[in-house]
Amino acid sequence: RFYDAATKQLEILHNEDINTDKLMPLHGAASALGVPQEVLFKRYREGLLEAEELGILGLWVDRDYIRRISG
């Protein structure tokens, strides 16, 4: 079921011209920044972090943004 849902979500993203190559999953962003995923999720909920909600695929963050804030 996960595979089917993920495949459908990727088709939707393709149709909406969202380039996932420029995004990284929230857990990857947290790892790159050296912070718990919960910290980034809290910032997202507070409107302090821009992220794309990709359905079953979860939250994804712009890779360039992560590079800029990681220093």
C-alpha positions, 0 to 999 in steps of 0.5 A: 500500500505504501508503494502505491500511495508513494507512486501516486504522490510522485505522479501528482508532484510531477503534474504540479512541476514540483522538482523533488531533486531540489528537496530533501526529506525533513529527517535528512535536513535534521541530520544535515543540521545536527538537530532532532527532527522534532526541532524542525517540525516545530519550526515548520508548525510555527511558520518559521521553516518553509517545507513542502507537504508531500502527502505520504512522503512527509515534509521536504525542505529545499536543499539550498535553504539547508545549505545556507542555514548550515553555514 
